[in-house]
Amino acid sequence: MAGDPFKGKNVVTAEKGSVSTSTYTITGTTLQEVYNEIQKKGPTIDGKAYAGSTKCVLKGFDEGYEYASEEDDDQFKGYARFNKAKLKFDCVITLPKFDDYKSKLSDEDQKAWETYYSGVVSHENDHVADYAAEVGRWATEVAAMRGEGTAKDEKKAQAAAKTDVGKEFAKVFTPANNEKRLKASAKKLDGSTGHGPTLKFTKS
């Protein structure tokens, strides 16, 4: 394409949908027992169990398009790009549920559990924010996509361009690619912050 035929900036945004919470039940009379329960029941990431995890998926794409065209001899060249479009994503946070910790743990261990649990929640919320930033970067990529098509009729040339840019989107944003990129983003965050807090206890 010789130069971009579009004038002005197009807008593609990332929109966070639902952030739901899934839980698994744990119990224990000591922090070591609680840790063992988490190791047994907690979500696994790369084969290792953690207290919490966050999974986000691209749930939809509200398409919006903008068109341009150029007449060349007896046919039209149509161009299409996404505009006023939204990438939508949902997240599910998995957390431990320890309902009876106040009757099971000592006062000291209760405080340690509360501090640990709030740290896990905070870390998983960091993942949601990180995913939002990553999908925001995807939106920038989508905004840069262009489609082209030719036909004797201007509208048909633009329709062909719309199909072309749609194919480009479908090729880049496959479920497998999306999952790979989100995992890489999560790994980067964990690499700089660790996988959340550590439950400290004295081994018996």
Order of alpha helices (4+ residues) and beta strands (2+ residues): beta-alpha-beta-beta-beta-beta-beta-beta-alpha-alpha-beta-alpha-alpha
